[in-house]
Amino acid sequence: MAPDRAPRQHVEKVAGSRRARLTAAPGTTGEPRPADEDRGAEASASSDSGPNDERMKRDVPPHY
């Protein structure tokens, strides 16, 4: 391996679990960020609806 490689994520084994966990990617934190933070206020203020939205809400699948 070349010594000048960039840092990477690593797999961590979790005791008592069937799944492994990845470490945080370099330059990021391990904490999740809520989706609302990404969009900001402009997404919640815009409630644009398309021409077929009301029809889609009324439609019922044939197996109901």
C-alpha positions as CSV (number, residue, x, y, z in Angstrom):
1,M,0.0,0.0,0.0
2,A,1.2,3.5,-0.7
3,P,1.7,5.6,2.4
4,D,0.3,8.8,0.7
5,R,-3.3,7.4,0.4
6,A,-6.2,9.5,1.6
7,P,-7.9,8.3,4.8
8,R,-10.9,6.1,4.3
9,Q,-13.9,4.7,6.2
10,H,-13.3,1.5,8.1
11,V,-15.5,-1.3,9.0
12,E,-16.0,-1.9,12.7
13,K,-17.4,-5.2,14.0
14,V,-20.1,-4.8,16.7
15,A,-20.1,-7.4,19.4
16,G,-23.4,-9.3,19.6
17,S,-24.7,-7.9,16.3
18,R,-24.9,-9.5,12.9
19,R,-24.1,-6.3,11.1
20,A,-21.0,-4.2,11.0
21,R,-20.7,-0.4,11.3
22,L,-18.8,2.0,9.1
23,T,-16.8,4.8,10.7
24,A,-17.6,8.4,9.6
25,A,-16.1,9.4,6.3
26,P,-13.2,11.8,6.5
27,G,-14.3,15.4,6.8
28,T,-17.8,14.5,8.1
29,T,-19.3,13.8,11.5
30,G,-21.0,10.5,12.6
31,E,-24.1,12.3,13.7
32,P,-27.2,12.2,11.4
33,R,-28.7,15.4,10.2
34,P,-32.5,15.8,10.0
35,A,-33.9,16.2,6.5
36,D,-35.6,19.5,7.4
37,E,-32.2,21.1,8.0
38,D,-31.2,20.4,4.4
39,R,-34.1,22.1,2.8
40,G,-34.6,25.0,5.0
41,A,-37.7,27.2,5.2
42,E,-38.2,27.6,1.5
43,A,-39.2,24.0,1.0
44,S,-41.9,24.1,3.7
45,A,-43.2,27.4,2.4
46,S,-43.6,26.1,-1.2
47,S,-46.6,23.9,-1.5
48,D,-46.8,23.7,-5.3
49,S,-49.1,20.9,-6.5
50,G,-49.3,19.5,-9.9
51,P,-52.4,19.2,-12.1
52,N,-52.9,15.5,-11.2
53,D,-52.2,15.6,-7.4
54,E,-55.9,15.7,-6.4
55,R,-56.8,12.8,-8.7
56,M,-53.9,10.7,-7.4
57,K,-55.1,11.3,-3.8
58,R,-58.6,10.1,-4.7
59,D,-57.6,7.0,-6.7
60,V,-57.9,3.7,-5.0
61,P,-56.0,0.6,-6.3
62,P,-58.2,-2.1,-7.8
63,H,-57.5,-4.6,-5.0
64,Y,-59.2,-2.4,-2.3
